[in-house]
């Protein structure tokens, strides 16, 4: 069974631009969660989608948004990029995001210059 | 809200020796799960071990075991017979903060960087 895939793996953007990251969950998984990882703040929860609905959202500004498609693939979008948005963005999938295990993708390294 | 604290930013262990990574957590939930994740330099986060809070027996996975002290809210990870491949960042995490609609948020500690000395 294929694991969680994320594209692109690396991305360089300029301040003020917007970016879209993609995540394909493990086949059969309906929940997709997104995390931001930085050296200073560690791993922070962004949001979680289940069956195309956002069920949970972390404490991030409205510039961070996401969506999920009917095939469970998910995208997250960051508008008006700031230098502080430079981070590793991790996606994780699970069957239900109850107490079942979350499987992580390799991440997308975003650098904002 | 849940919080997870890892007080050891870095640790090192001699190959074949045993090392223990510390983690404390705080939660008001009565039902929750605890996890240790490993993130090697390649960045792929993988689950090492999980513990259900309602189980008194400590979880074990091959060379990895935990010491779960519920009253003290402590959840340490013991790695026996350390191998070079164990070198990685280790994150302690808890899951139990219910947001409604069936979604549980995973809360991570800051991580412990483990080095294995040949």
Contacts between the chains, C-beta under 8 A, distances in Angstrom:
chain1	res1	chain2	res2	distance
A	31	B	103	7.7
A	33	B	106	7.2
A	35	B	108	8.0
A	42	B	108	6.1
A	42	B	109	7.4
A	42	B	110	4.6
A	42	B	111	6.5
A	43	B	91	6.7
A	43	B	108	4.0
A	43	B	111	8.0
A	45	B	105	5.5
A	45	B	106	6.8
A	45	B	107	7.4
A	48	B	103	5.3
A	48	B	105	7.4
A	50	B	101	7.7
A	50	B	102	7.2
A	50	B	103	6.8
A	53	B	101	7.8
A	55	B	99	6.7
A	55	B	100	7.6
A	55	B	101	4.4
A	55	B	102	6.9
A	55	B	103	4.0
A	56	B	99	4.2
A	56	B	100	8.0
A	56	B	101	7.6
A	56	B	103	4.2
A	56	B	105	5.9
A	58	B	105	7.7
A	88	B	43	6.7
A	90	B	45	6.5
A	92	B	45	7.7
A	92	B	106	7.7
A	96	B	102	6.5
A	97	B	102	7.2
A	97	B	103	5.4
A	97	B	104	6.2
A	98	B	102	6.2
A	98	B	104	6.2
A	99	B	33	5.1
A	99	B	52	7.7
A	99	B	95	6.4
A	99	B	104	6.6
A	101	B	47	5.7
A	101	B	50	6.9
A	102	B	47	7.9
A	102	B	106	6.3
A	103	B	47	7.8
A	104	B	37	7.8
A	104	B	44	6.6
A	104	B	45	3.8
A	104	B	46	7.2
A	105	B	44	7.7
A	106	B	42	7.4
A	106	B	43	5.7
A	106	B	44	5.1
A	107	B	43	5.2
A	107	B	44	7.9
